[in-house]
Amino acid sequence: MTSTITLAEALAAGTVVLDGGMSNQLEAAGHDLSDELWSARLLAERPEAITEAHLAYFEAGADVAITSSYQATFEGFARRGIERGRAAELLALSVELAREAVRQARGRGVARPLWVAASVGPYGAMLADGSEYRGRYGLSVDELERFHRPRLEVLAGAQPDVLALETVPDSDEAEALLRAVRGLGVPAWLSYSVAGDRTRAGQPLEEAFALAADADAVIAVGVNCCAPEDVESAVETAARVTGKPVVVYPNSGEAWDAQARAWSGEAGFDAEQVEAWRASGARLIGGCCRVGPEAIGWIARTLSAAR
């Protein structure tokens, strides 16, 4: 355990600040993430850059580092000629790099509790074609469970504080992930990518959140990589349906164009929104794509002032 207090205990006591987007922080440092492995490519090529990105968020005020394993899969690495044993090493390395950032943060005087969340992206992230924002891959729940379980076992074996089952577009995939985390001995949060009051695949959020209500391993449920304006209603639904702490980390408000592989539109969310999320039951609050250390620092200060 990275901290002497568990993340679940911290959530019972108050709010916890998540980090922001890994990819935008790496790109801001000058790294090219244009291939299918996205930030996971740097696990093999520039691991120190990942530690530096985590450290920037810790110094900005984040309490939780989400690892660079979102798009890291055995299948994706295999397409780059990376054999299975080495792929497993890279998955485990993602957790170790975040832990190294914790150690460096301690050396720079960051004394508050810090945690590491191992990112587990959806099946569509491996496809790298934008289908993570659609779901409905044509696979059964059993097939999705078989896809997710091997890398979950590797990530859990690296002993993160929590598994981040994130950007899930589809309740079928959520069911598969909830099956796949059973017996791993590491708690998890489950967060959907949503549009309005439905998952990206079109299922009502009440039904989607209900899947996690009785899952003992799940310590928080919520949404991520969605528009900021979709968050508040989703927080209220997640809290009401599950009775669990809620996790929220929307993107900047811009829209991702999978064809052009670029962002467009307006960015930003305000203090009033963040305070409303907290009031509605959000306990893990941060940002996703296009939300950098400056915004995370602002979220940390906003939440601190509200305590």
Phi and psi in degrees as GROMACS dihedral restraints (atoms count N, CA, C in turn):
[ dihedral_restraints ]
;  ai    aj    ak    al  type     phi  dphi    fc
    3     4     5     6     1   -68.1    20    10
    4     5     6     7     1   -38.5    20    10
    6     7     8     9     1  -111.8    20    10
    7     8     9    10     1   160.4    20    10
    9    10    11    12     1   -76.2    20    10
   10    11    12    13     1   -15.1    20    10
   12    13    14    15     1  -112.4    20    10
   13    14    15    16     1   137.6    20    10
   15    16    17    18     1   -73.5    20    10
   16    17    18    19     1   158.9    20    10
   18    19    20    21     1   -63.5    20    10
   19    20    21    22     1   -37.4    20    10
   21    22    23    24     1   -61.5    20    10
   22    23    24    25     1   -39.3    20    10
   24    25    26    27     1   -66.3    20    10
   25    26    27    28     1   -39.5    20    10
   27    28    29    30     1   -65.1    20    10
   28    29    30    31     1   -38.2    20    10
   30    31    32    33     1   -67.7    20    10
   31    32    33    34     1   -32.6    20    10
   33    34    35    36     1   -68.3    20    10
   34    35    36    37     1   -23.9    20    10
   36    37    38    39     1   -93.3    20    10
   37    38    39    40     1   -21.8    20    10
   39    40    41    42     1   167.6    20    10
   40    41    42    43     1  -152.7    20    10
   42    43    44    45     1   -95.0    20    10
   43    44    45    46     1   151.6    20    10
   45    46    47    48     1  -129.1    20    10
   46    47    48    49     1   139.7    20    10
   48    49    50    51     1   -97.7    20    10
   49    50    51    52     1   124.9    20    10
   51    52    53    54     1   -86.0    20    10
   52    53    54    55     1   166.6    20    10
   54    55    56    57     1   -80.7    20    10
   55    56    57    58     1  -169.2    20    10
   57    58    59    60     1  -112.7    20    10
   58    59    60    61     1  -156.5    20    10
   60    61    62    63     1   -71.0    20    10
   61    62    63    64     1   128.1    20    10
   63    64    65    66     1   -68.3    20    10
   64    65    66    67     1   -44.3    20    10
   66    67    68    69     1   -64.2    20    10
   67    68    69    70     1   -43.9    20    10
   69    70    71    72     1   -67.8    20    10
   70    71    72    73     1   -31.2    20    10
   72    73    74    75     1   -70.1    20    10
   73    74    75    76     1   -39.2    20    10
   75    76    77    78     1   -67.1    20    10
   76    77    78    79     1   -40.8    20    10
   78    79    80    81     1   -65.1    20    10
   79    80    81    82     1   -37.9    20    10
   81    82    83    84     1   -62.9    20    10
   82    83    84    85     1   -26.9    20    10
   84    85    86    87     1   -85.9    20    10
   85    86    87    88     1     2.3    20    10
   87    88    89    90     1    98.0    20    10
   88    89    90    91     1    12.5    20    10
   90    91    92    93     1   -92.8    20    10
   91    92    93    94     1   137.7    20    10
   93    94    95    96     1   -85.6    20    10
   94    95    96    97     1   119.3    20    10
   96    97    98    99     1  -116.6    20    10
   97    98    99   100     1    32.9    20    10
   99   100   101   102     1   -82.7    20    10
  100   101   102   103     1    -6.0    20    10
  102   103   104   105     1   -91.8    20    10
  103   104   105   106     1  -179.1    20    10
  105   106   107   108     1   -68.8    20    10
  106   107   108   109     1   -23.3    20    10
  108   109   110   111     1   -80.8    20    10
  109   110   111   112     1   -13.0    20    10
  111   112   113   114     1    55.0    20    10
  112   113   114   115     1  -134.3    20    10
  114   115   116   117     1   -67.3    20    10
  115   116   117   118     1   -21.8    20    10
  117   118   119   120     1   -64.0    20    10
  118   119   120   121     1   -22.3    20    10
  120   121   122   123     1   -60.5    20    10
  121   122   123   124     1   -33.4    20    10
  123   124   125   126     1   -74.1    20    10
  124   125   126   127     1   -13.0    20    10
  126   127   128   129     1   -58.6    20    10
  127   128   129   130     1   -37.4    20    10
  129   130   131   132     1   -88.5    20    10
  130   131   132   133     1   -33.7    20    10
  132   133   134   135     1  -100.4    20    10
  133   134   135   136     1   -36.5    20    10
  135   136   137   138     1  -145.1    20    10
  136   137   138   139     1    62.9    20    10
  138   139   140   141     1   -59.5    20    10
  139   140   141   142     1   -31.5    20    10
  141   142   143   144     1   -64.1    20    10
  142   143   144   145     1   -27.2    20    10
  144   145   146   147     1   -66.8    20    10
  145   146   147   148     1   -33.0    20    10
  147   148   149   150     1   -68.7    20    10
  148   149   150   151     1   -43.6    20    10
  150   151   152   153     1   -59.2    20    10
  151   152   153   154     1   -42.8    20    10
  153   154   155   156     1   -61.8    20    10
  154   155   156   157     1   -38.3    20    10
  156   157   158   159     1   -66.0    20    10
  157   158   159   160     1   -45.0    20    10
  159   160   161   162     1   -58.2    20    10
  160   161   162   163     1   -45.0    20    10
  162   163   164   165     1   -62.1    20    10
  163   164   165   166     1   -37.6    20    10
  165   166   167   168     1   -59.9    20    10
  166   167   168   169     1   -38.8    20    10
  168   169   170   171     1   -72.3    20    10
  169   170   171   172     1   -40.8    20    10
  171   172   173   174     1   -59.9    20    10
  172   173   174   175     1   -43.8    20    10
  174   175   176   177     1   -68.1    20    10
  175   176   177   178     1   -25.5    20    10
  177   178   179   180     1   -77.1    20    10
  178   179   180   181     1   -20.9    20    10
  180   181   182   183     1   130.8    20    10
  181   182   183   184     1     0.5    20    10
  183   184   185   186     1   -70.7    20    10
  184   185   186   187     1   144.9    20    10
  186   187   188   189     1  -101.4    20    10
  187   188   189   190     1   -18.2    20    10
  189   190   191   192     1  -128.3    20    10
  190   191   192   193     1   130.3    20    10
  192   193   194   195     1  -101.4    20    10
  193   194   195   196     1   126.3    20    10
  195   196   197   198     1   -96.2    20    10
  196   197   198   199     1   125.0    20    10
  198   199   200   201     1   -66.9    20    10
  199   200   201   202     1   168.2    20    10
  201   202   203   204     1   -87.1    20    10
  202   203   204   205     1    24.5    20    10
  204   205   206   207     1   -95.4    20    10
  205   206   207   208     1     6.9    20    10
  207   208   209   210     1   -50.5    20    10
  208   209   210   211     1   -47.2    20    10
  210   211   212   213     1  -105.5    20    10
  211   212   213   214     1    15.7    20    10
  213   214   215   216     1   -93.2    20    10
  214   215   216   217     1   112.1    20    10
  216   217   218   219     1  -138.0    20    10
  217   218   219   220     1   158.5    20    10
  219   220   221   222     1   -59.5    20    10
  220   221   222   223     1   -40.6    20    10
  222   223   224   225     1   -68.0    20    10
  223   224   225   226     1   -43.4    20    10
  225   226   227   228     1   -65.2    20    10
  226   227   228   229     1   -42.0    20    10
  228   229   230   231     1   -65.4    20    10
  229   230   231   232     1   -38.1    20    10
  231   232   233   234     1   -60.1    20    10
  232   233   234   235     1   -36.9    20    10
  234   235   236   237     1   -64.5    20    10
  235   236   237   238     1   -21.1    20    10
  237   238   239   240     1   -96.8    20    10
  238   239   240   241     1     9.2    20    10
  240   241   242   243     1    81.0    20    10
  241   242   243   244     1    16.5    20    10
  243   244   245   246     1   -95.0    20    10
  244   245   246   247     1   118.3    20    10
  246   247   248   249     1   -73.1    20    10
  247   248   249   250     1   166.8    20    10
  249   250   251   252     1   -61.5    20    10
  250   251   252   253     1   -41.3    20    10
  252   253   254   255     1   -62.6    20    10
  253   254   255   256     1   -42.6    20    10
  255   256   257   258     1   -68.0    20    10
  256   257   258   259     1   -37.4    20    10
  258   259   260   261     1   -60.5    20    10
  259   260   261   262     1   -41.7    20    10
  261   262   263   264     1   -62.7    20    10
  262   263   264   265     1   -39.1    20    10
  264   265   266   267     1   -62.7    20    10
  265   266   267   268     1   -39.9    20    10
  267   268   269   270     1   -68.4    20    10
  268   269   270   271     1   -38.2    20    10
  270   271   272   273     1   -60.7    20    10
  271   272   273   274     1   -47.2    20    10
  273   274   275   276     1   -65.3    20    10
  274   275   276   277     1   -35.6    20    10
  276   277   278   279     1   -60.6    20    10
  277   278   279   280     1   -33.8    20    10
  279   280   281   282     1   -57.7    20    10
  280   281   282   283     1   -36.7    20    10
  282   283   284   285     1   -72.8    20    10
  283   284   285   286     1   -42.6    20    10
  285   286   287   288     1   -63.5    20    10
  286   287   288   289     1   -36.8    20    10
  288   289   290   291     1   -64.2    20    10
  289   290   291   292     1   -38.2    20    10
  291   292   293   294     1   -68.1    20    10
  292   293   294   295     1   -37.9    20    10
  294   295   296   297     1   -64.7    20    10
  295   296   297   298     1   -38.1    20    10
  297   298   299   300     1   -62.6    20    10
  298   299   300   301     1   -36.9    20    10
  300   301   302   303     1   -63.7    20    10
  301   302   303   304     1   -37.0    20    10
  303   304   305   306     1   -60.7    20    10
  304   305   306   307     1   -46.1    20    10
  306   307   308   309     1   -61.2    20    10
  307   308   309   310     1   -42.8    20    10
  309   310   311   312     1   -67.8    20    10
  310   311   312   313     1   -36.7    20    10
  312   313   314   315     1   -62.4    20    10
  313   314   315   316     1   -41.4    20    10
  315   316   317   318     1   -59.7    20    10
  316   317   318   319     1   -41.7    20    10
  318   319   320   321     1   -65.5    20    10
  319   320   321   322     1   -21.1    20    10
  321   322   323   324     1   -99.3    20    10
  322   323   324   325     1    12.3    20    10
  324   325   326   327     1    94.0    20    10
  325   326   327   328     1     9.0    20    10
  327   328   329   330     1   -79.4    20    10
  328   329   330   331     1   110.8    20    10
  330   331   332   333     1  -103.6    20    10
  331   332   333   334     1   -14.2    20    10
  333   334   335   336     1   -70.9    20    10
  334   335   336   337     1   162.8    20    10
  336   337   338   339     1   -60.4    20    10
  337   338   339   340     1   139.0    20    10
  339   340   341   342     1  -130.7    20    10
  340   341   342   343     1   146.3    20    10
  342   343   344   345     1  -134.3    20    10
  343   344   345   346     1   160.0    20    10
  345   346   347   348     1  -117.8    20    10
  346   347   348   349     1   125.7    20    10
  348   349   350   351     1  -111.0    20    10
  349   350   351   352     1   122.2    20    10
  351   352   353   354     1   -83.7    20    10
  352   353   354   355     1   116.7    20    10
  354   355   356   357     1   -73.9    20    10
  355   356   357   358     1   133.2    20    10
  357   358   359   360     1  -126.7    20    10
  358   359   360   361     1   100.2    20    10
  360   361   362   363     1   -79.0    20    10
  361   362   363   364     1   167.9    20    10
  363   364   365   366     1   -75.6    20    10
  364   365   366   367     1   169.5    20    10
  366   367   368   369     1   -54.0    20    10
  367   368   369   370     1   -39.8    20    10
  369   370   371   372     1   -62.6    20    10
  370   371   372   373     1   -25.8    20    10
  372   373   374   375     1   -65.2    20    10
  373   374   375   376     1   -36.8    20    10
  375   376   377   378     1   -64.2    20    10
  376   377   378   379     1   -35.2    20    10
  378   379   380   381     1   -69.4    20    10
  379   380   381   382     1   -27.5    20    10
  381   382   383   384     1    55.9    20    10
  382   383   384   385     1    39.1    20    10
  384   385   386   387     1  -127.2    20    10
  385   386   387   388     1    14.6    20    10
  387   388   389   390     1    86.5    20    10
  388   389   390   391     1    -2.3    20    10
  390   391   392   393     1   -71.8    20    10
  391   392   393   394     1   -10.9    20    10
  393   394   395   396     1   -66.5    20    10
  394   395   396   397     1   -15.3    20    10
  396   397   398   399     1  -100.2    20    10
  397   398   399   400     1    11.8    20    10
  399   400   401   402     1  -126.3    20    10
  400   401   402   403     1   -39.3    20    10
  402   403   404   405     1    69.2    20    10
  403   404   405   406     1  -157.5    20    10
  405   406   407   408     1    53.2    20    10
  406   407   408   409     1    59.5    20    10
  408   409   410   411     1   -80.4    20    10
  409   410   411   412     1    -8.5    20    10
  411   412   413   414     1    86.9    20    10
  412   413   414   415     1    13.1    20    10
  414   415   416   417     1  -107.3    20    10
  415   416   417   418     1   150.1    20    10
  417   418   419   420     1   -79.3    20    10
  418   419   420   421     1   167.0    20    10
  420   421   422   423     1   -59.9    20    10
  421   422   423   424     1   -41.1    20    10
  423   424   425   426     1   -62.1    20    10
  424   425   426   427     1   -41.9    20    10
  426   427   428   429     1   -65.5    20    10
  427   428   429   430     1   -39.4    20    10
  429   430   431   432     1   -67.7    20    10
  430   431   432   433     1   -37.5    20    10
  432   433   434   435     1   -62.6    20    10
  433   434   435   436     1   -42.6    20    10
  435   436   437   438     1   -64.9    20    10
  436   437   438   439     1   -32.0    20    10
  438   439   440   441     1   -68.1    20    10
  439   440   441   442     1   -45.7    20    10
  441   442   443   444     1   -79.8    20    10
  442   443   444   445     1   -33.8    20    10
  444   445   446   447     1   -58.4    20    10
  445   446   447   448     1   -45.4    20    10
  447   448   449   450     1   -59.8    20    10
  448   449   450   451     1   -43.4    20    10
  450   451   452   453     1   -75.6    20    10
  451   452   453   454     1   -30.1    20    10
  453   454   455   456     1   -61.0    20    10
  454   455   456   457     1   -39.0    20    10
  456   457   458   459     1   -63.2    20    10
  457   458   459   460     1   -41.3    20    10
  459   460   461   462     1   -66.5    20    10
  460   461   462   463     1   -46.8    20    10
  462   463   464   465     1   -63.4    20    10
  463   464   465   466     1   -43.1    20    10
  465   466   467   468     1   -63.0    20    10
  466   467   468   469     1   -37.1    20    10
  468   469   470   471     1   -65.1    20    10
  469   470   471   472     1   -23.1    20    10
  471   472   473   474     1   -79.6    20    10
  472   473   474   475     1    -3.9    20    10
  474   475   476   477     1    62.2    20    10
  475   476   477   478     1    55.2    20    10
  477   478   479   480     1   -70.8    20    10
  478   479   480   481     1   169.9    20    10
  480   481   482   483     1   -75.8    20    10
  481   482   483   484     1   -28.4    20    10
  483   484   485   486     1  -158.2    20    10
  484   485   486   487     1   152.9    20    10
  486   487   488   489     1   -99.2    20    10
  487   488   489   490     1   128.1    20    10
  489   490   491   492     1   -98.8    20    10
  490   491   492   493     1    98.8    20    10
  492   493   494   495     1   -84.6    20    10
  493   494   495   496     1    96.3    20    10
  495   496   497   498     1  -124.8    20    10
  496   497   498   499     1   159.0    20    10
  498   499   500   501     1    57.4    20    10
  499   500   501   502     1    37.0    20    10
  501   502   503   504     1   -78.1    20    10
  502   503   504   505     1   121.6    20    10
  504   505   506   507     1   -92.6    20    10
  505   506   507   508     1    -4.4    20    10
  507   508   509   510     1  -150.3    20    10
  508   509   510   511     1   133.3    20    10
  510   511   512   513     1   -67.6    20    10
  511   512   513   514     1   -25.9    20    10
  513   514   515   516     1   -63.3    20    10
  514   515   516   517     1   -43.2    20    10
  516   517   518   519     1   -68.9    20    10
  517   518   519   520     1   -34.2    20    10
  519   520   521   522     1   -61.4    20    10
  520   521   522   523     1   -42.8    20    10
  522   523   524   525     1   -60.6    20    10
  523   524   525   526     1   -42.8    20    10
  525   526   527   528     1   -62.7    20    10
  526   527   528   529     1   -43.3    20    10
  528   529   530   531     1   -65.7    20    10
  529   530   531   532     1   -40.5    20    10
  531   532   533   534     1   -64.7    20    10
  532   533   534   535     1   -34.6    20    10
  534   535   536   537     1   -67.0    20    10
  535   536   537   538     1   -43.3    20    10
  537   538   539   540     1   -67.8    20    10
  538   539   540   541     1   -24.8    20    10
  540   541   542   543     1   -86.9    20    10
  541   542   543   544     1    -8.3    20    10
  543   544   545   546     1   -61.4    20    10
  544   545   546   547     1   134.2    20    10
  546   547   548   549     1    79.2    20    10
  547   548   549   550     1     2.9    20    10
  549   550   551   552     1   -80.8    20    10
  550   551   552   553     1   -18.3    20    10
  552   553   554   555     1    78.7    20    10
  553   554   555   556     1    12.7    20    10
  555   556   557   558     1  -126.3    20    10
  556   557   558   559     1   131.1    20    10
  558   559   560   561     1   -67.4    20    10
  559   560   561   562     1   165.5    20    10
  561   562   563   564     1  -141.9    20    10
  562   563   564   565     1   157.2    20    10
  564   565   566   567     1  -116.3    20    10
  565   566   567   568     1   154.3    20    10
  567   568   569   570     1  -121.7    20    10
  568   569   570   571     1   121.1    20    10
  570   571   572   573     1  -131.8    20    10
  571   572   573   574     1   131.2    20    10
  573   574   575   576     1   -93.2    20    10
  574   575   576   577     1   151.6    20    10
  576   577   578   579     1   -92.1    20    10
  577   578   579   580     1   128.3    20    10
  579   580   581   582     1  -129.0    20    10
  580   581   582   583     1   164.3    20    10
  582   583   584   585     1  -136.2    20    10
  583   584   585   586     1   108.8    20    10
  585   586   587   588     1    67.4    20    10
  586   587   588   589     1  -130.8    20    10
  588   589   590   591     1  -100.7    20    10
  589   590   591   592     1    24.6    20    10
  591   592   593   594     1  -135.7    20    10
  592   593   594   595     1   158.3    20    10
  594   595   596   597     1   -65.5    20    10
  595   596   597   598     1   167.7    20    10
  597   598   599   600     1   -61.0    20    10
  598   599   600   601     1   -26.8    20    10
  600   601   602   603     1   -83.1    20    10
  601   602   603   604     1    -5.6    20    10
  603   604   605   606     1   100.7    20    10
  604   605   606   607     1     4.9    20    10
  606   607   608   609     1   -82.1    20    10
  607   608   609   610     1   144.4    20    10
  609   610   611   612     1   -59.5    20    10
  610   611   612   613     1   138.1    20    10
  612   613   614   615     1   -64.6    20    10
  613   614   615   616     1   -31.3    20    10
  615   616   617   618     1   -56.2    20    10
  616   617   618   619     1   -45.6    20    10
  618   619   620   621     1   -68.9    20    10
  619   620   621   622     1   -39.7    20    10
  621   622   623   624     1   -65.6    20    10
  622   623   624   625     1   -46.2    20    10
  624   625   626   627     1   -66.9    20    10
  625   626   627   628     1   -33.1    20    10
  627   628   629   630     1   -59.8    20    10
  628   629   630   631     1   -26.5    20    10
  630   631   632   633     1   -58.8    20    10
  631   632   633   634     1   -31.7    20    10
  633   634   635   636     1   -96.0    20    10
  634   635   636   637     1    -4.0    20    10
  636   637   638   639     1   -58.5    20    10
  637   638   639   640     1   -39.5    20    10
  639   640   641   642     1  -106.2    20    10
  640   641   642   643     1    13.4    20    10
  642   643   644   645     1   -83.7    20    10
  643   644   645   646     1   108.2    20    10
  645   646   647   648     1   -61.6    20    10
  646   647   648   649     1   -31.4    20    10
  648   649   650   651     1   -73.3    20    10
  649   650   651   652     1   -17.3    20    10
  651   652   653   654     1   -89.8    20    10
  652   653   654   655     1   118.4    20    10
  654   655   656   657     1   -99.6    20    10
  655   656   657   658     1   -10.5    20    10
  657   658   659   660     1  -158.7    20    10
  658   659   660   661     1   151.4    20    10
  660   661   662   663     1  -136.8    20    10
  661   662   663   664     1   142.7    20    10
  663   664   665   666     1   178.5    20    10
  664   665   666   667     1  -143.6    20    10
  666   667   668   669     1  -138.1    20    10
  667   668   669   670     1   153.2    20    10
  669   670   671   672     1  -152.3    20    10
  670   671   672   673     1   166.4    20    10
  672   673   674   675     1    49.3    20    10
  673   674   675   676     1    42.8    20    10
  675   676   677   678     1  -123.1    20    10
  676   677   678   679     1   174.4    20    10
  678   679   680   681     1   -70.1    20    10
  679   680   681   682     1   141.7    20    10
  681   682   683   684     1   -54.6    20    10
  682   683   684   685     1   -34.0    20    10
  684   685   686   687     1   -70.8    20    10
  685   686   687   688     1   -13.2    20    10
  687   688   689   690     1   -89.3    20    10
  688   689   690   691     1    -3.3    20    10
  690   691   692   693     1   -77.4    20    10
  691   692   693   694     1   -50.4    20    10
  693   694   695   696     1   -57.4    20    10
  694   695   696   697     1   -47.1    20    10
  696   697   698   699     1   -62.8    20    10
  697   698   699   700     1   -39.4    20    10
  699   700   701   702     1   -65.2    20    10
  700   701   702   703     1   -38.5    20    10
  702   703   704   705     1   -60.7    20    10
  703   704   705   706     1   -47.4    20    10
  705   706   707   708     1   -59.9    20    10
  706   707   708   709     1   -41.9    20    10
  708   709   710   711     1   -67.4    20    10
  709   710   711   712     1   -45.5    20    10
  711   712   713   714     1   -61.3    20    10
  712   713   714   715     1   -44.1    20    10
  714   715   716   717     1   -64.6    20    10
  715   716   717   718     1   -42.6    20    10
  717   718   719   720     1   -68.5    20    10
  718   719   720   721     1   -42.4    20    10
  720   721   722   723     1   -76.4    20    10
  721   722   723   724     1   -38.0    20    10
  723   724   725   726     1  -104.0    20    10
  724   725   726   727     1   -25.8    20    10
  726   727   728   729     1    70.2    20    10
  727   728   729   730     1    11.0    20    10
  729   730   731   732     1  -101.1    20    10
  730   731   732   733     1   161.1    20    10
  732   733   734   735     1   -57.3    20    10
  733   734   735   736     1   151.3    20    10
  735   736   737   738     1  -110.2    20    10
  736   737   738   739     1   138.3    20    10
  738   739   740   741     1  -107.3    20    10
  739   740   741   742     1   132.1    20    10
  741   742   743   744     1  -138.9    20    10
  742   743   744   745     1   129.6    20    10
  744   745   746   747     1  -152.0    20    10
  745   746   747   748     1    84.1    20    10
  747   748   749   750     1   -72.1    20    10
  748   749   750   751     1   166.4    20    10
  750   751   752   753     1   -79.8    20    10
  751   752   753   754     1  -172.8    20    10
  753   754   755   756     1   -71.7    20    10
  754   755   756   757     1   -12.9    20    10
  756   757   758   759     1   107.5    20    10
  757   758   759   760     1   -11.8    20    10
  759   760   761   762     1   -77.9    20    10
  760   761   762   763     1   165.3    20    10
  762   763   764   765     1  -112.1    20    10
  763   764   765   766     1   139.6    20    10
  765   766   767   768     1   -90.8    20    10
  766   767   768   769     1   127.4    20    10
  768   769   770   771     1  -101.7    20    10
  769   770   771   772     1   103.9    20    10
  771   772   773   774     1   -64.6    20    10
  772   773   774   775     1   -31.8    20    10
  774   775   776   777     1   -69.4    20    10
  775   776   777   778     1   -48.3    20    10
  777   778   779   780     1   -83.6    20    10
  778   779   780   781     1   -11.2    20    10
  780   781   782   783     1    50.6    20    10
  781   782   783   784     1    54.7    20    10
  783   784   785   786     1  -151.5    20    10
  784   785   786   787     1   161.0    20    10
  786   787   788   789     1  -103.0    20    10
  787   788   789   790     1   149.4    20    10
  789   790   791   792     1  -145.6    20    10
  790   791   792   793     1   163.0    20    10
  792   793   794   795     1   100.4    20    10
  793   794   795   796     1  -172.7    20    10
  795   796   797   798     1   -87.9    20    10
  796   797   798   799     1   146.2    20    10
  798   799   800   801     1  -111.5    20    10
  799   800   801   802     1   156.5    20    10
  801   802   803   804     1   117.0    20    10
  802   803   804   805     1   145.1    20    10
  804   805   806   807     1  -139.6    20    10
  805   806   807   808     1   161.2    20    10
  807   808   809   810     1  -116.3    20    10
  808   809   810   811     1   172.3    20    10
  810   811   812   813     1   -60.7    20    10
  811   812   813   814     1   -35.8    20    10
  813   814   815   816     1   -60.6    20    10
  814   815   816   817     1   -41.8    20    10
  816   817   818   819     1   -63.9    20    10
  817   818   819   820     1   -47.7    20    10
  819   820   821   822     1   -60.1    20    10
  820   821   822   823     1   -42.8    20    10
  822   823   824   825     1   -66.0    20    10
  823   824   825   826     1   -35.4    20    10
  825   826   827   828     1   -67.1    20    10
  826   827   828   829     1   -38.3    20    10
  828   829   830   831     1   -62.3    20    10
  829   830   831   832     1   -44.5    20    10
  831   832   833   834     1   -63.1    20    10
  832   833   834   835     1   -43.6    20    10
  834   835   836   837     1   -63.6    20    10
  835   836   837   838     1   -27.4    20    10
  837   838   839   840     1   -85.9    20    10
  838   839   840   841     1    -6.8    20    10
  840   841   842   843     1   126.2    20    10
  841   842   843   844     1    -0.8    20    10
  843   844   845   846     1   -70.7    20    10
  844   845   846   847     1   131.6    20    10
  846   847   848   849     1  -121.1    20    10
  847   848   849   850     1   -24.9    20    10
  849   850   851   852     1  -110.6    20    10
  850   851   852   853     1   112.7    20    10
  852   853   854   855     1  -131.9    20    10
  853   854   855   856     1   129.0    20    10
  855   856   857   858     1  -162.2    20    10
  856   857   858   859     1  -148.9    20    10
  858   859   860   861     1  -137.4    20    10
  859   860   861   862     1   161.9    20    10
  861   862   863   864     1  -116.0    20    10
  862   863   864   865     1  -134.3    20    10
  864   865   866   867     1   -56.0    20    10
  865   866   867   868     1   133.7    20    10
  867   868   869   870     1    74.1    20    10
  868   869   870   871     1    10.2    20    10
  870   871   872   873     1  -107.0    20    10
  871   872   873   874     1   113.7    20    10
  873   874   875   876     1  -104.0    20    10
  874   875   876   877     1  -174.9    20    10
  876   877   878   879     1   -56.1    20    10
  877   878   879   880     1   -37.2    20    10
  879   880   881   882     1   -60.8    20    10
  880   881   882   883     1   -44.0    20    10
  882   883   884   885     1   -68.0    20    10
  883   884   885   886     1   -37.8    20    10
  885   886   887   888     1   -66.0    20    10
  886   887   888   889     1   -39.2    20    10
  888   889   890   891     1   -60.6    20    10
  889   890   891   892     1   -40.5    20    10
  891   892   893   894     1   -65.0    20    10
  892   893   894   895     1   -41.4    20    10
  894   895   896   897     1   -62.4    20    10
  895   896   897   898     1   -44.9    20    10
  897   898   899   900     1   -59.8    20    10
  898   899   900   901     1   -42.8    20    10
  900   901   902   903     1   -68.3    20    10
  901   902   903   904     1   -37.9    20    10
  903   904   905   906     1   -63.1    20    10
  904   905   906   907     1   -45.3    20    10
  906   907   908   909     1   -69.7    20    10
  907   908   909   910     1   -35.8    20    10
  909   910   911   912     1   -64.9    20    10
  910   911   912   913     1   -38.9    20    10
  912   913   914   915     1   -69.2    20    10
  913   914   915   916     1   -24.9    20    10
  915   916   917   918     1   -85.8    20    10
  916   917   918   919     1   -10.6    20    10
